[in-house]
Amino acid sequence: MAQAKRNITGTGTLTAFLAIAFLATALMAVTAARAQDNQSVDLPDDVPPLPEGLNEMVMGDPDAPVTMVEFASMTCSHCAAFHRERLPELKKKYIDTGKLRYILRDFPLDGLALRASMGARCAGGERYFAYVSSIFERQPQWIRSEEPLNALGKIFKLGGMSQADFDACMENKELAQKIVQASQTASKALSINATPSFWLAGETFSGNQPMEKYESLIENALPDDEAAQ
C-alpha cells in the first residue's frame, strides 16, 4: 500500500521513555548514516539531483554496486511500516554487507511531514537516520497529538536538539522550499505521486512491498560474484 500525495498545508506531549528508544535507535543508525554533498554522490542517470545545498542522506557504502532510493513522507503510515518491517532486514542483509547503498529522499505529503523532514536534516548527517527512525517509530503518537508540532519537537529535544535550534529550523524557509522543490522534481521526473515510492535497479514502484520484491531486484542487479552470498 502507498499513501497518496496531497497538498502541503498546516502544522502534546510524549513520555520520557522516548529518550531510551531514541538512544537505542541512534546506536543502530549512527555508524551507517552519511550526509554527502550533492556533487560527491554518483546517482543513477534517471534519478534527478537535489537542489544545490540540499545534501543526500545516504546509508551504506557509497561504492555499493546497487542503489535504492526511497521517497518518503514522515506522516505516511506505510512509510513507517517499511522502516519498521523492511529496512532493518535490508540493512542486515544488503546494506551492512556493502551490497546496497540506500538513499532517503524527502517527499512530504503535508505540512507536518515537511517540518519533520526539516528537523531531521537540521540535526546533522550522523544523527539523521536516528531521528528518522524515532519519528517513524513514534508516528502514531505525535501526529495524533493535540499539538503535533510540539510533540514532534519533543522527539528532537530528547535526541539533544535545543528548543532554540528546533524553532530556528522550523523557520528556515530556504530549507523548506528546497525540500518541496526536490519532491516536485522527483514527481515530474519519475511520476511519483504516493509514498513510499522507490527507485531500485532501474525500476520505480510504490508501496511497502513484500521483502521478496526488494530481494529479487537487488539480487538480479548484483554482480555475479556477489549475488546470493
C-alpha positions in Angstrom: 0.0 0.0 0.0 1.0 3.6 -0.6 -0.2 6.9 0.7 -1.3 9.3 -2.0 0.1 12.8 -2.3 -1.9 15.7 -1.0 -1.3 19.5 -0.6 1.4 20.6 1.8 -0.5 22.7 4.4 -0.8 23.2 8.1 1.4 22.4 11.3 1.3 17.4 23.1 3.3 15.5 24.9 5.4 12.3 24.7 6.5 10.4 27.7 10.1 10.3 29.0 10.7 6.7 27.8 11.2 8.1 24.3 14.7 9.1 25.3 15.7 5.5 25.8 14.1 4.5 22.5 15.9 7.3 20.8 19.3 6.3 22.2 18.8 2.7 21.2 17.9 3.8 17.6 20.9 6.1 17.5 23.3 3.3 18.4 22.0 1.2 15.5 21.9 4.0 12.9 24.7 6.4 13.5 27.5 4.3 12.0 25.6 3.8 8.7 24.5 7.4 8.1 26.2 9.8 5.9 25.3 13.2 4.6 27.0 13.7 1.4 27.4 16.8 -0.8 25.4 16.6 -4.0 28.5 16.6 -6.2 30.1 13.7 -4.4 27.1 11.3 -4.8 27.1 9.3 -8.0 23.4 9.0 -8.8 21.7 6.7 -11.4 21.1 8.7 -14.6 17.3 8.8 -14.2 17.2 9.9 -10.6 17.1 13.7 -10.6 19.8 15.5 -8.4 18.7 17.5 -5.3 18.7 21.3 -5.4 22.1 22.9 -4.6 22.8 23.0 -0.9 20.5 20.1 -0.1 22.6 17.0 0.9 21.9 13.5 0.0 21.1 11.3 3.1 22.9 8.0 2.4 23.1 4.8 4.4 25.8 2.2 3.5 28.9 2.0 1.4 28.9 4.8 -1.2 30.6 2.4 -3.6 28.0 -0.4 -3.2 27.1 -2.0 -6.5 23.3 -1.4 -6.1 21.5 1.8 -5.2 18.0 2.1 -3.8 16.3 5.5 -3.4 13.2 5.8 -1.1 10.9 8.7 -1.4 9.1 9.0 1.9 6.7 11.2 3.9 7.2 11.4 7.7 3.5 11.2 8.3 2.9 8.3 6.0 1.9 5.1 7.9 3.1 2.9 5.0 6.5 4.6 5.1 6.6 3.9 8.8 5.8 0.3 8.2 8.6 0.0 5.7 11.1 1.5 8.1 9.9 -0.8 10.9 9.4 -4.1 8.9 11.6 -4.0 5.8 14.5 -1.6 6.2 16.1 -3.5 9.2 16.2 -6.7 7.1 17.6 -4.8 4.1 20.2 -3.2 6.3 21.3 -6.5 7.8 21.4 -8.5 4.5 22.5 -5.9 1.9 23.5 -2.5 3.4 25.8 -3.7 6.2 27.4 -6.2 3.8 28.3 -3.5 1.3 25.9 -4.6 -1.4 23.3 -1.9 -1.2 23.5 1.9 -0.9 20.3 3.3 0.5 19.3 7.0 -0.1 16.4 8.6 1.6 14.7 11.4 -0.2 12.1 13.7 1.4 8.6 13.6 -0.3 6.4 15.4 2.3 2.7 14.9 1.8 1.7 17.6 4.3 3.0 20.4 6.4 3.8 18.2 9.4 5.8 15.8 7.2 7.7 18.8 5.8 8.6 20.0 9.3 9.7 16.5 10.4 12.0 16.3 7.3 13.4 19.7 8.1 14.1 18.8 11.7 15.9 15.6 10.7 18.1 17.5 8.2 18.9 20.2 10.7 20.0 17.6 13.2 23.0 16.7 11.0 24.2 13.8 8.9 25.5 11.5 11.6 22.2 11.7 13.6 19.8 11.9 10.7 18.7 8.3 10.5 18.4 8.0 14.2 15.9 10.9 14.2 14.1 9.5 11.1 13.7 6.1 12.9 12.4 7.8 16.0 9.9 9.9 14.0 8.5 6.8 12.3 8.5 4.7 15.4 6.5 7.3 17.4 4.5 8.5 14.4 1.0 7.4 15.8 1.6 9.4 19.0 2.9 12.7 17.6 0.7 13.1 14.6 -2.4 12.5 16.7 -1.4 14.8 19.4 -3.5 17.9 20.1 -0.3 19.9 19.4 1.6 17.7 16.9 4.3 20.3 16.2 5.1 20.5 19.9 5.1 16.7 20.1 7.4 16.5 17.2 9.7 19.0 18.9 9.9 16.8 21.9 11.4 13.9 19.8 14.2 16.2 18.7 14.8 17.6 22.1 15.1 14.0 23.5 17.8 13.5 20.9 19.7 16.5 22.1 18.4 19.4 19.9 17.7 22.6 21.9 14.3 24.3 21.7 16.0 27.3 20.1 17.6 25.2 17.4 14.4 23.4 16.7 12.5 26.7 16.4 15.1 28.1 14.1 15.0 25.0 11.9 11.2 25.3 11.6 11.6 28.9 10.5 14.1 28.0 7.8 12.1 28.9 4.7 15.0 28.2 2.3 15.3 24.6 3.6 11.5 24.2 3.3 11.5 25.5 -0.3 14.3 23.2 -1.3 12.6 20.1 0.1 9.4 20.9 -1.7 11.3 21.7 -4.9 13.1 18.3 -4.7 9.8 16.4 -4.2 8.2 18.3 -7.1 11.2 17.5 -9.4 11.0 13.8 -8.4 7.3 13.7 -9.0 7.8 15.0 -12.6 10.9 13.0 -13.4 9.8 9.6 -12.0 6.0 10.0 -12.0 5.9 9.7 -8.2 2.7 10.7 -6.5 2.5 8.4 -3.5 4.7 7.2 -0.6 6.6 5.2 0.0 8.0 5.1 -3.6 11.2 3.5 -4.6 13.8 3.6 -7.4 15.6 0.3 -7.3 17.8 -1.2 -10.0 16.1 0.8 -12.7 12.5 0.2 -11.6 10.2 2.7 -9.9 7.4 1.4 -7.8 5.2 2.4 -4.9 4.1 0.8 -1.7 5.6 -1.2 1.2 6.2 -4.3 -0.8 6.9 -7.9 0.4 10.5 -8.5 1.2 10.8 -10.8 -1.8 10.2 -7.8 -4.2 13.3 -5.9 -2.9 15.4 -9.1 -2.7 14.6 -10.1 -6.3 15.5 -6.7 -7.7 18.7 -6.4 -5.6 19.9 -9.9 -6.3 19.3 -9.5 -10.1 21.3 -6.3 -10.1 24.3 -7.6 -8.1 27.4 -8.7 -9.9 27.6 -12.5 -10.3 30.3 -12.9 -7.7 28.2 -11.1 -5.0 24.7 -12.4 -5.7 23.2 -14.9 -3.2 26.1 -14.7 -0.9 
